[in-house]
Amino acid sequence: MSAPANDNRSDKDLKTALSGHGKCPMCEAPTVTDYRPFCSRRCADLDLSRWLNGVYAVPARPDEDMDEADFDAMVDEVVLKLPRD
């Protein structure tokens, strides 16, 4: 098994990624192939919940019509909703 031409990973890295080895992005436990890249259904569900609740978001530029105070208030509102780990 070799990496595609546009993939910068080595064959060893690719085999590790495909075999389910690695760290869960939620809790850093070893991953399980059935739930890759997560270690369990629980961590996969937690990640999905964060996406659905808007915890993960793409940063946006302020509208041209929005003044700086309104933009700062919007950013503060989003930051207050972030989970504190």
Secondary structure, 3 states (H helix, E strand, C coil): CCCCCCCCCCHHHHHHHHHCCCECCCCCCECCHHHCCCCCHHHHHHHHHHHHCCCCCCCCCCCCCCCHHHHHHHHHHHHHHCCCC
